[in-house]
Amino acid sequence: MHILSAVGAIGPFFILIPLLGKMKSADDTVLQLHLDTFRSAVRLSKHTGHVLVTTGVLLVWIGGYSWKAPWIVATLIILVSSLYFIARAFSPTIRELRQTGNVPETRAPLLRRLARALYLYLILLFIMMWFMVAKPTFG
């Protein structure tokens, strides 16, 4: 369940990469549909993330791991950071694109901001996944 929820939390973001390219030249109606898809993928990832965290807590508890293990502490720090990041990165930019997306001078910088947020968030997710798989001891 934990692995499936990890796939569900990370997977939706990969459909957004090609979608960003299509958003550059989409007319306003199509752009709004793409923004709906983007928002839905972020929402799906958030909800799947709840399952991921819950199963992760259960695995730590059942597996007898210490909450002070370096890989768990590092993951929790990144998790809290990513929660703050996801709340600030996507919704405001999507909202701005909805309002001003049909203006080419406004659309390009907003799409770059959205792309940068997407790639940074994927990096955070992959770092957390590495901690979960490798379980480094840091010393």
DSSP file (Angstrom, degrees, kcal/mol; ACC not computed):
  #  RESIDUE AA STRUCTURE BP1 BP2  ACC     N-H-->O    O-->H-N    N-H-->O    O-->H-N    TCO  KAPPA ALPHA  PHI   PSI    X-CA   Y-CA   Z-CA
    1    1 A M     >        0   0    0      0, 0.0     4,-2.3     0, 0.0     5,-0.2   0.000 360.0 360.0 360.0 -38.4    0.0    0.0    0.0
    2    2 A H  H  >  +     0   0    0      2,-0.2     4,-1.7     1,-0.2     5,-0.1   0.919 360.0  45.8 -65.0 -43.3    2.9    2.4    0.8
    3    3 A I  H  > S+     0   0    0      2,-0.2     4,-2.2     1,-0.2    -1,-0.2   0.911 112.6  50.3 -67.7 -42.2    4.6    1.8   -2.5
    4    4 A L  H  > S+     0   0    0      1,-0.2     4,-2.3     2,-0.2    -1,-0.2   0.889 110.4  49.7 -63.7 -38.0    1.3    2.2   -4.5
    5    5 A S  H  X S+     0   0    0     -4,-2.3     4,-1.7     2,-0.2    47,-0.2   0.836 107.7  54.6 -71.4 -29.5    0.6    5.4   -2.6
    6    6 A A  H  X S+     0   0    0     -4,-1.7     4,-2.0     2,-0.2     5,-0.3   0.916 109.3  47.6 -65.1 -42.4    4.1    6.6   -3.5
    7    7 A V  H  X S+     0   0    0     -4,-2.2     4,-3.0     1,-0.2    -2,-0.2   0.911 112.7  49.6 -62.9 -41.4    3.4    5.9   -7.1
    8    8 A G  H  < S+     0   0    0     -4,-2.3    -1,-0.2     1,-0.2    -2,-0.2   0.792 112.2  47.9 -67.7 -28.5    0.1    7.8   -6.8
    9    9 A A  H  < S+     0   0    0     -4,-1.7    -1,-0.2    39,-0.2    -2,-0.2   0.804 124.8  28.5 -81.5 -30.0    1.7   10.7   -5.1
   10   10 A I  H >< S+     0   0    0     -4,-2.0     3,-1.3    -5,-0.1     4,-0.5   0.831 107.6  69.9 -97.8 -40.0    4.5   11.1   -7.7
   11   11 A G  T >X S+     0   0    0     -4,-3.0     3,-1.8    -5,-0.3     4,-0.6   0.833  88.6  60.4 -53.1 -45.6    3.0    9.7  -10.9
   12   12 A P  H >> S+     0   0    0      0, 0.0     3,-0.7     0, 0.0     4,-0.6   0.800  96.4  63.7 -58.0 -26.5    0.5   12.5  -11.7
   13   13 A F  H <> S+     0   0    0     -3,-1.3     4,-0.6     1,-0.2     3,-0.4   0.764  92.6  63.1 -69.6 -22.6    3.3   15.0  -11.9
   14   14 A F  H <4 S+     0   0    0     -3,-1.8     3,-0.4    -4,-0.5    -1,-0.2   0.778  97.0  55.7 -74.9 -24.9    4.8   13.2  -14.9
   15   15 A I  H <X S+     0   0    0     -3,-0.7     4,-0.9    -4,-0.6    -1,-0.2   0.713 100.8  62.4 -74.9 -17.4    1.7   13.8  -17.0
   16   16 A L  H  X S+     0   0    0     -4,-0.6     4,-1.9    -3,-0.4    -1,-0.2   0.743  87.2  71.2 -79.2 -22.5    2.1   17.5  -16.3
   17   17 A I  H  X S+     0   0    0     -4,-0.6     4,-0.9    -3,-0.4     3,-0.4   0.965 105.7  35.9 -61.4 -54.0    5.6   17.8  -18.0
   18   18 A P  H  > S+     0   0    0      0, 0.0     4,-1.5     0, 0.0    -1,-0.2   0.822 112.5  62.6 -68.7 -26.0    4.2   17.4  -21.6
   19   19 A L  H  X S+     0   0    0     -4,-0.9     4,-1.8     1,-0.2    -2,-0.2   0.866  95.1  60.1 -64.5 -35.2    1.2   19.4  -20.6
   20   20 A L  H  X S+     0   0    0     -4,-1.9     4,-0.8    -3,-0.4    -1,-0.2   0.901 103.6  50.9 -58.9 -41.2    3.4   22.4  -19.8
   21   21 A G  H >X S+     0   0    0     -4,-0.9     3,-0.6     1,-0.2     4,-0.6   0.888 109.7  49.6 -63.6 -39.3    4.6   22.5  -23.4
   22   22 A K  H >X S+     0   0    0     -4,-1.5     4,-0.6     1,-0.2     3,-0.5   0.797 102.7  62.2 -69.7 -27.7    1.0   22.4  -24.7
   23   23 A M  H 3< S+     0   0    0     -4,-1.8    -1,-0.2     1,-0.2     3,-0.2   0.747  89.8  70.4 -70.6 -22.7    0.0   25.2  -22.5
   24   24 A K  H << S+     0   0    0     -4,-0.8    -1,-0.2    -3,-0.6    -2,-0.2   0.891 114.1  22.4 -61.8 -40.1    2.5   27.6  -24.2
   25   25 A S  H << S+     0   0    0     -4,-0.6    -1,-0.2    -3,-0.5    -2,-0.2   0.330  93.5 122.3-112.9   7.2    0.5   27.8  -27.4
   26   26 A A     <  -     0   0    0     -4,-0.6    -3,-0.0    -3,-0.2     2,-0.0  -0.402  63.0-118.2 -72.7 144.8   -3.0   26.8  -26.3
   27   27 A D     >  -     0   0    0     -2,-0.1     4,-2.9     1,-0.1     5,-0.2  -0.286  40.6 -92.8 -71.8 171.8   -5.9   29.2  -26.8
   28   28 A D  H  > S+     0   0    0      1,-0.2     4,-2.1     2,-0.2     5,-0.1   0.864 124.3  49.9 -59.9 -41.0   -7.7   30.5  -23.7
   29   29 A T  H  > S+     0   0    0      2,-0.2     4,-1.5     1,-0.2    -1,-0.2   0.933 115.0  43.2 -63.9 -46.0  -10.4   27.8  -23.6
   30   30 A V  H  > S+     0   0    0      1,-0.2     4,-2.5     2,-0.2    -2,-0.2   0.878 110.6  56.8 -67.9 -37.7   -7.8   24.9  -24.0
   31   31 A L  H  X S+     0   0    0     -4,-2.9     4,-2.6     1,-0.2    -1,-0.2   0.912 104.6  52.3 -59.0 -42.2   -5.5   26.6  -21.5
   32   32 A Q  H  X S+     0   0    0     -4,-2.1     4,-1.9     1,-0.2    -1,-0.2   0.888 109.5  49.4 -62.8 -38.0   -8.3   26.6  -18.9
   33   33 A L  H  X S+     0   0    0     -4,-1.5     4,-2.2     2,-0.2    -2,-0.2   0.907 110.9  49.6 -65.8 -41.8   -8.8   22.8  -19.5
   34   34 A H  H  X S+     0   0    0     -4,-2.5     4,-2.6     1,-0.2    -2,-0.2   0.890 109.3  51.9 -64.1 -38.8   -5.1   22.2  -19.1
   35   35 A L  H  X S+     0   0    0     -4,-2.6     4,-2.8     2,-0.2    -1,-0.2   0.873 107.6  52.6 -65.6 -36.6   -5.1   24.2  -15.9
   36   36 A D  H  X S+     0   0    0     -4,-1.9     4,-2.5     2,-0.2    -2,-0.2   0.920 110.5  47.9 -61.9 -43.5   -8.0   22.1  -14.6
   37   37 A T  H  X S+     0   0    0     -4,-2.2     4,-2.4     2,-0.2    -2,-0.2   0.918 112.2  49.4 -62.2 -43.9   -5.9   19.0  -15.4
   38   38 A F  H  X S+     0   0    0     -4,-2.6     4,-2.2     1,-0.2    -2,-0.2   0.942 112.5  46.8 -60.6 -49.3   -2.9   20.5  -13.6
   39   39 A R  H  X S+     0   0    0     -4,-2.8     4,-2.4     1,-0.2    -1,-0.2   0.889 112.1  51.0 -61.7 -39.9   -5.0   21.4  -10.6
   40   40 A S  H  X S+     0   0    0     -4,-2.5     4,-2.9     2,-0.2    -1,-0.2   0.889 108.6  51.2 -65.5 -39.4   -6.6   17.9  -10.5
   41   41 A A  H  X S+     0   0    0     -4,-2.4     4,-2.3     2,-0.2    -2,-0.2   0.904 111.4  47.6 -65.1 -40.6   -3.2   16.2  -10.7
   42   42 A V  H  X S+     0   0    0     -4,-2.2     4,-2.3     2,-0.2    -2,-0.2   0.922 113.2  48.5 -64.9 -43.2   -1.9   18.3   -7.8
   43   43 A R  H  X S+     0   0    0     -4,-2.4     4,-2.4     2,-0.2     5,-0.2   0.920 111.3  49.8 -63.5 -44.2   -5.1   17.5   -5.8
   44   44 A L  H  X S+     0   0    0     -4,-2.9     4,-2.6     1,-0.2     5,-0.2   0.920 110.9  50.2 -59.7 -44.0   -4.8   13.8   -6.5
   45   45 A S  H  X S+     0   0    0     -4,-2.3     4,-2.0     1,-0.2    -1,-0.2   0.899 109.3  51.3 -62.8 -40.7   -1.2   13.8   -5.5
   46   46 A K  H  X S+     0   0    0     -4,-2.3     4,-1.2     2,-0.2    -2,-0.2   0.943 112.6  44.8 -61.4 -47.9   -2.0   15.6   -2.2
   47   47 A H  H  X S+     0   0    0     -4,-2.4     4,-1.2     1,-0.2     3,-0.3   0.890 113.6  49.0 -67.4 -38.6   -4.7   13.0   -1.3
   48   48 A T  H  X S+     0   0    0     -4,-2.6     4,-2.3     1,-0.2    -1,-0.2   0.846 104.7  61.7 -67.0 -31.9   -2.6   10.1   -2.2
   49   49 A G  H  X S+     0   0    0     -4,-2.0     4,-2.7    -5,-0.2    -1,-0.2   0.830  96.9  58.5 -61.6 -32.6    0.1   11.7   -0.1
   50   50 A H  H  X S+     0   0    0     -4,-1.2     4,-2.3    -3,-0.3    -1,-0.2   0.922 108.2  45.0 -62.0 -43.1   -2.2   11.4    2.9
   51   51 A V  H  X S+     0   0    0     -4,-1.2     4,-2.9     2,-0.2     5,-0.3   0.909 111.8  53.9 -64.8 -41.4   -2.3    7.6    2.3
   52   52 A L  H  X S+     0   0    0     -4,-2.3     4,-2.0   -47,-0.2    -2,-0.2   0.922 111.1  44.1 -59.1 -47.1    1.5    7.6    1.8
   53   53 A V  H  X S+     0   0    0     -4,-2.7     4,-2.6     2,-0.2    -1,-0.2   0.920 114.0  50.5 -66.0 -43.6    2.2    9.4    5.1
   54   54 A T  H  X S+     0   0    0     -4,-2.3     4,-2.1     1,-0.2    -2,-0.2   0.935 113.7  43.5 -61.6 -47.0   -0.3    7.2    7.0
   55   55 A T  H  X S+     0   0    0     -4,-2.9     4,-2.4     1,-0.2    -1,-0.2   0.848 111.9  55.5 -68.5 -31.6    1.2    4.0    5.7
   56   56 A G  H  X S+     0   0    0     -4,-2.0     4,-2.2    -5,-0.3    -2,-0.2   0.918 107.6  48.2 -64.1 -43.6    4.6    5.4    6.3
   57   57 A V  H  X S+     0   0    0     -4,-2.6     4,-2.4     1,-0.2    -2,-0.2   0.917 112.4  49.6 -62.0 -43.1    3.8    6.0   10.0
   58   58 A L  H  X S+     0   0    0     -4,-2.1     4,-3.4     1,-0.2     5,-0.3   0.901 109.8  50.9 -62.9 -40.4    2.4    2.5   10.2
   59   59 A L  H  X S+     0   0    0     -4,-2.4     4,-2.5     2,-0.2     6,-0.3   0.879 110.4  48.8 -65.9 -37.8    5.5    1.0    8.7
   60   60 A V  H  X>S+     0   0    0     -4,-2.2     5,-1.5     2,-0.2     4,-0.7   0.931 116.4  43.6 -65.0 -44.1    7.8    2.9   11.1
   61   61 A W  H ><5S+     0   0    0     -4,-2.4     3,-0.6    -5,-0.2    -2,-0.2   0.950 120.6  38.8 -66.6 -50.3    5.7    1.7   14.0
   62   62 A I  H 3<5S+     0   0    0     -4,-3.4    -3,-0.2     1,-0.2    -2,-0.2   0.877 115.0  54.2 -68.7 -38.2    5.3   -2.0   12.8
   63   63 A G  H 3<5S-     0   0    0     -4,-2.5    -1,-0.2    -5,-0.3    -2,-0.2   0.583 106.9-125.2 -75.4  -9.4    8.8   -2.2   11.5
   64   64 A G  T <<5 +     0   0    0     -4,-0.7    -3,-0.2    -3,-0.6     2,-0.1   0.724  53.1 157.3  74.3  20.7   10.3   -1.1   14.9
   65   65 A Y      < -     0   0    0     -5,-1.5     2,-0.3    -6,-0.3    -1,-0.2  -0.461  43.9-114.5 -75.6 152.1   12.2    1.8   13.4
   66   66 A S    >   -     0   0    0     -2,-0.1     3,-1.7     1,-0.1     6,-0.2  -0.693   9.0-137.2 -85.5 138.5   13.2    4.7   15.7
   67   67 A W  T 3  S+     0   0    0     -2,-0.3    -1,-0.1     1,-0.3    -2,-0.0   0.646 106.6  61.4 -66.6 -13.1   11.7    8.1   14.9
   68   68 A K  T 3  S+     0   0    0      4,-0.1    -1,-0.3     5,-0.1    -3,-0.0   0.413  72.2 124.8 -93.3   0.7   15.2    9.4   15.6
   69   69 A A    X>  -     0   0    0     -3,-1.7     4,-2.5     1,-0.1     3,-0.8  -0.401  69.7-125.3 -59.5 134.8   16.7    7.4   12.7
   70   70 A P  H 3> S+     0   0    0      0, 0.0     4,-2.8     0, 0.0     5,-0.2   0.850 108.3  52.2 -55.0 -38.9   18.5    9.9   10.5
   71   71 A W  H 3> S+     0   0    0     65,-0.4     4,-1.6     2,-0.2     5,-0.1   0.824 111.5  47.1 -69.9 -29.6   16.7    8.9    7.3
   72   72 A I  H <> S+     0   0    0     -3,-0.8     4,-2.6    -6,-0.2    -1,-0.2   0.913 113.4  47.6 -75.2 -43.7   13.3    9.3    9.1
   73   73 A V  H  X S+     0   0    0     -4,-2.5     4,-2.3     2,-0.2    -2,-0.2   0.938 113.6  47.9 -61.0 -46.9   14.2   12.7   10.5
   74   74 A A  H  X S+     0   0    0     -4,-2.8     4,-2.3    -5,-0.2    -1,-0.2   0.904 112.2  49.7 -61.6 -41.2   15.5   13.9    7.1
   75   75 A T  H  X S+     0   0    0     -4,-1.6     4,-2.8    -5,-0.2    -1,-0.2   0.913 109.7  50.6 -64.3 -42.4   12.4   12.6    5.4
   76   76 A L  H  X S+     0   0    0     -4,-2.6     4,-2.5     2,-0.2    -1,-0.2   0.889 109.9  50.5 -63.8 -38.7   10.2   14.4    7.9
   77   77 A I  H  X S+     0   0    0     -4,-2.3     4,-2.2     2,-0.2    -1,-0.2   0.934 114.2  43.8 -63.6 -45.5   12.0   17.6    7.4
   78   78 A I  H  X S+     0   0    0     -4,-2.3     4,-3.0     2,-0.2    -2,-0.2   0.876 111.4  55.4 -67.4 -36.4   11.7   17.4    3.6
   79   79 A L  H  X S+     0   0    0     -4,-2.8     4,-2.1     2,-0.2    -2,-0.2   0.937 109.3  45.4 -61.5 -47.3    8.1   16.3    4.0
   80   80 A V  H  X S+     0   0    0     -4,-2.5     4,-2.0     1,-0.2    -1,-0.2   0.912 114.5  49.8 -62.9 -41.8    7.2   19.4    6.0
   81   81 A S  H  X S+     0   0    0     -4,-2.2     4,-2.6     1,-0.2    -2,-0.2   0.912 110.4  49.7 -61.8 -42.4    9.1   21.5    3.5
   82   82 A S  H  X S+     0   0    0     -4,-3.0     4,-3.1     2,-0.2     5,-0.2   0.846 107.1  54.6 -69.2 -32.4    7.3   19.9    0.6
   83   83 A L  H  X S+     0   0    0     -4,-2.1     4,-1.6     2,-0.2    -1,-0.2   0.924 112.1  43.8 -64.8 -42.8    3.9   20.5    2.2
   84   84 A Y  H  X S+     0   0    0     -4,-2.0     4,-1.5     2,-0.2    -2,-0.2   0.916 115.2  50.5 -64.1 -42.8    4.7   24.2    2.5
   85   85 A F  H  X S+     0   0    0     -4,-2.6     4,-2.5     1,-0.2     3,-0.3   0.930 109.1  48.6 -62.7 -48.4    6.1   24.2   -1.0
   86   86 A I  H  X>S+     0   0    0     -4,-3.1     4,-1.0     1,-0.2     5,-0.6   0.852 110.2  52.8 -65.3 -33.0    3.2   22.6   -2.7
   87   87 A A  H  <5S+     0   0    0     -4,-1.6    -1,-0.2    -5,-0.2    -2,-0.2   0.844 120.3  33.0 -68.8 -32.0    0.8   24.9   -0.9
   88   88 A R  H  <5S+     0   0    0     -4,-1.5    -2,-0.2    -3,-0.3    -1,-0.2   0.673 115.8  54.6 -96.8 -20.2    2.7   28.0   -2.2
   89   89 A A  H  <5S+     0   0    0     -4,-2.5     4,-0.4    -5,-0.2    -3,-0.2   0.908 112.5  24.6 -88.0 -43.7    4.0   26.8   -5.6
   90   90 A F  T  X5S+     0   0    0     -4,-1.0     4,-2.8    -5,-0.2     5,-0.3   0.948 111.7  53.0 -95.2 -54.1    1.0   25.6   -7.6
   91   91 A S  H  ><S+     0   0    0     -5,-0.6     4,-2.6     1,-0.2     5,-0.2   0.895 109.9  46.8 -57.7 -47.9   -2.3   27.2   -6.6
   92   92 A P  H  > S+     0   0    0      0, 0.0     4,-2.3     0, 0.0    -1,-0.2   0.907 115.6  46.5 -62.4 -38.4   -1.3   30.9   -6.8
   93   93 A T  H  > S+     0   0    0     -4,-0.4     4,-2.5     2,-0.2    -2,-0.2   0.907 112.6  49.2 -69.6 -40.8    0.4   30.4  -10.2
   94   94 A I  H  X S+     0   0    0     -4,-2.8     4,-2.3     2,-0.2    -1,-0.2   0.911 110.8  51.5 -62.7 -41.4   -2.5   28.5  -11.6
   95   95 A R  H  X S+     0   0    0     -4,-2.6     4,-1.6    -5,-0.3    -2,-0.2   0.921 110.5  47.9 -61.0 -44.8   -4.9   31.2  -10.3
   96   96 A E  H  X S+     0   0    0     -4,-2.3     4,-2.8     1,-0.2    -2,-0.2   0.907 110.6  51.6 -63.1 -41.4   -2.8   33.9  -12.0
   97   97 A L  H  X S+     0   0    0     -4,-2.5     4,-1.9     1,-0.2    -1,-0.2   0.882 106.7  54.3 -63.7 -37.3   -2.7   31.9  -15.2
   98   98 A R  H  < S+     0   0    0     -4,-2.3    -1,-0.2     1,-0.2    -2,-0.2   0.890 115.3  39.8 -61.2 -38.5   -6.5   31.6  -15.1
   99   99 A Q  H  < S+     0   0    0     -4,-1.6    -2,-0.2    -5,-0.2    -1,-0.2   0.875 135.3  15.2 -81.0 -38.2   -6.9   35.3  -14.8
  100  100 A T  H >< S+     0   0    0     -4,-2.8     3,-1.7    -5,-0.1     6,-0.2   0.193  86.3 115.2-124.5  16.2   -4.2   36.5  -17.2
  101  101 A G  T 3< S+     0   0    0     -4,-1.9     6,-0.1     1,-0.3    -3,-0.1   0.704  70.0  62.7 -65.7 -20.8   -3.3   33.4  -19.3
  102  102 A N  T 3  S+     0   0    0     -4,-0.1    -1,-0.3    -5,-0.1   -74,-0.1   0.525  83.9  87.4 -84.6  -2.6   -4.5   34.8  -22.6
  103  103 A V  S X> S-     0   0    0     -3,-1.7     4,-2.6     1,-0.2     3,-1.2  -0.864  70.4-152.7 -95.2 112.4   -1.9   37.6  -22.5
  104  104 A P  H 3> S+     0   0    0      0, 0.0     4,-1.6     0, 0.0    -1,-0.2   0.834  93.0  55.5 -56.5 -36.2    1.2   36.2  -24.1
  105  105 A E  H 34 S+     0   0    0      1,-0.2    -3,-0.0     2,-0.2    -2,-0.0   0.797 115.9  38.6 -67.7 -26.8    3.6   38.5  -22.2
  106  106 A T  H <> S+     0   0    0     -3,-1.2     4,-1.6    -6,-0.2    -1,-0.2   0.819 110.0  59.6 -89.5 -36.3    2.1   37.2  -18.9
  107  107 A R  H  X S+     0   0    0     -4,-2.6     4,-2.7    -7,-0.2     5,-0.2   0.919  98.4  55.8 -63.7 -47.2    1.7   33.6  -19.8
  108  108 A A  H  X S+     0   0    0     -4,-1.6     4,-2.1     1,-0.2    -1,-0.2   0.917 109.8  43.4 -58.4 -49.6    5.3   32.7  -20.6
  109  109 A P  H  > S+     0   0    0      0, 0.0     4,-2.2     0, 0.0    -1,-0.2   0.882 114.8  50.9 -65.1 -34.8    6.8   33.8  -17.2
  110  110 A L  H  X S+     0   0    0     -4,-1.6     4,-2.5     2,-0.2    -2,-0.2   0.897 109.9  49.4 -68.1 -39.0    3.9   32.2  -15.3
  111  111 A L  H  X S+     0   0    0     -4,-2.7     4,-2.6     2,-0.2    -1,-0.2   0.873 110.0  51.6 -66.8 -35.9    4.5   28.9  -17.2
  112  112 A R  H  X S+     0   0    0     -4,-2.1     4,-2.7    -5,-0.2    -2,-0.2   0.912 110.5  48.6 -64.6 -41.0    8.2   29.1  -16.4
  113  113 A R  H  X S+     0   0    0     -4,-2.2     4,-2.3     2,-0.2    -2,-0.2   0.914 112.5  48.4 -63.2 -42.2    7.3   29.6  -12.7
  114  114 A L  H  X S+     0   0    0     -4,-2.5     4,-2.3     2,-0.2    -2,-0.2   0.905 112.6  48.2 -64.3 -42.5    4.9   26.6  -12.9
  115  115 A A  H  X S+     0   0    0     -4,-2.6     4,-2.6     2,-0.2     5,-0.2   0.918 111.2  50.1 -64.6 -43.8    7.6   24.4  -14.6
  116  116 A R  H  X S+     0   0    0     -4,-2.7     4,-2.5     1,-0.2     5,-0.2   0.916 111.6  48.6 -61.1 -42.9   10.2   25.4  -12.1
  117  117 A A  H  X S+     0   0    0     -4,-2.3     4,-2.5     2,-0.2    -1,-0.2   0.905 110.7  51.5 -62.9 -41.6    7.9   24.5   -9.2
  118  118 A L  H  X S+     0   0    0     -4,-2.3     4,-2.3     2,-0.2    -2,-0.2   0.938 112.9  43.8 -61.1 -48.2    7.0   21.2  -10.9
  119  119 A Y  H  X S+     0   0    0     -4,-2.6     4,-2.1     2,-0.2    -2,-0.2   0.890 114.1  49.9 -67.9 -39.2   10.6   20.2  -11.3
  120  120 A L  H  X S+     0   0    0     -4,-2.5     4,-2.3    -5,-0.2    -1,-0.2   0.906 111.2  49.5 -64.8 -40.4   11.6   21.4   -7.8
  121  121 A Y  H  X S+     0   0    0     -4,-2.5     4,-2.5    -5,-0.2    -2,-0.2   0.906 109.1  51.7 -66.0 -40.4    8.7   19.4   -6.3
  122  122 A L  H  X S+     0   0    0     -4,-2.3     4,-2.6     2,-0.2    -1,-0.2   0.901 108.4  52.2 -61.2 -39.6    9.7   16.3   -8.2
  123  123 A I  H  X S+     0   0    0     -4,-2.1     4,-2.3     2,-0.2    -2,-0.2   0.928 109.2  49.5 -62.0 -44.4   13.2   16.7   -6.9
  124  124 A L  H  X S+     0   0    0     -4,-2.3     4,-2.3     1,-0.2    -2,-0.2   0.920 111.6  49.1 -59.9 -43.3   11.9   16.9   -3.3
  125  125 A L  H  X S+     0   0    0     -4,-2.5     4,-2.4     1,-0.2    -2,-0.2   0.905 111.5  48.7 -63.4 -41.6    9.8   13.8   -3.8
  126  126 A F  H  X S+     0   0    0     -4,-2.6     4,-2.3     2,-0.2    -1,-0.2   0.852 108.9  53.0 -69.6 -33.4   12.7   11.8   -5.3
  127  127 A I  H  X S+     0   0    0     -4,-2.3     4,-2.2     2,-0.2    -1,-0.2   0.935 110.9  47.2 -65.1 -44.5   15.0   12.9   -2.4
  128  128 A M  H  X S+     0   0    0     -4,-2.3     4,-2.1     1,-0.2    -2,-0.2   0.915 111.6  51.0 -61.5 -41.6   12.3   11.6    0.1
  129  129 A M  H  X S+     0   0    0     -4,-2.4     4,-2.2     1,-0.2     5,-0.2   0.897 107.4  53.3 -63.2 -39.0   12.0    8.4   -1.9
  130  130 A W  H  X>S+     0   0    0     -4,-2.3     4,-3.2     1,-0.2     5,-0.6   0.921 108.1  50.5 -61.7 -43.2   15.8    7.9   -1.8
  131  131 A F  H  X5S+     0   0    0     -4,-2.2     4,-1.6     1,-0.2    -1,-0.2   0.902 111.1  49.3 -60.5 -40.0   15.7    8.2    2.0
  132  132 A M  H  <5S+     0   0    0     -4,-2.1    -1,-0.2    -5,-0.2    -2,-0.2   0.872 119.8  36.0 -67.4 -36.8   13.0    5.7    2.2
  133  133 A V  H  <5S+     0   0    0     -4,-2.2    -2,-0.2    -5,-0.2    -3,-0.2   0.928 126.1  34.7 -83.5 -48.1   14.7    3.2   -0.1
  134  134 A A  H  <5S-     0   0    0     -4,-3.2    -3,-0.2    -5,-0.2    -2,-0.2   0.800  80.8-159.4 -80.8 -29.3   18.4    3.7    0.9
  135  135 A K     << -     0   0    0     -4,-1.6    -4,-0.1    -5,-0.6    -3,-0.1   0.934  18.7-157.4  48.1  56.6   17.8    4.4    4.6
  136  136 A P        -     0   0    0      0, 0.0   -65,-0.4     0, 0.0    -1,-0.1  -0.276  16.6-153.7 -66.5 150.2   21.2    6.1    5.0
  137  137 A T        -     0   0    0    -67,-0.1    -2,-0.0   -66,-0.1     0, 0.0   0.633  20.8-141.7 -98.9 -16.8   22.8    6.3    8.4
  138  138 A F              0   0    0      1,-0.2     0, 0.0   -68,-0.0     0, 0.0   0.885 360.0 360.0  56.4  43.9   24.9    9.4    7.9
  139  139 A G              0   0    0      0, 0.0    -1,-0.2     0, 0.0     0, 0.0   0.439 360.0 360.0 147.1 360.0   27.8    8.3    9.9
